[in-house]
Amino acid sequence: MDKLKKFELMEKIVNELEDLKNSNQALIQKITKIEVDNIDLGNKRLEKDLPDMHQRVSDNLDTIASILDDFASQTDEFSDKNNIAALKEQEALKQI
């Protein structure tokens, strides 16, 4: 795999990780909303299971955020080390 294609794949993964992070944040917000709504309702099953769900999603979010930070840094380092900006310019000139 050439360097430009590898970088593009790395960027794609960074974007997918960001999407995954945002999705998990949305899940936490939804669970929290259900927990708040259940304060008035008092459903025992929701009281029992929602805190555990909330914790698991929160733990996943922490892991995703850590992976994203690390992988985004690796992607930036790869870009700098391999002068990806210049490679993109060369590729654009070939298209003309």
Sequence and secondary structure as in RCSB ss.txt:
>XXXX:A:sequence
MDKLKKFELMEKIVNELEDLKNSNQALIQKITKIEVDNIDLGNKRLEKDLPDMHQRVSDNLDTIASILDDFASQT
DEFSDKNNIAALKEQEALKQI
>XXXX:A:secstr
  HHHHHHHHHHHHHHHHHHHHHHHHHHHHHHHHHHHHHHH  HHHHHHHHHHHHHHHHHHHHHHHHHHHHHHHH
HHHHHHTTHHHHHHHHHHHH 
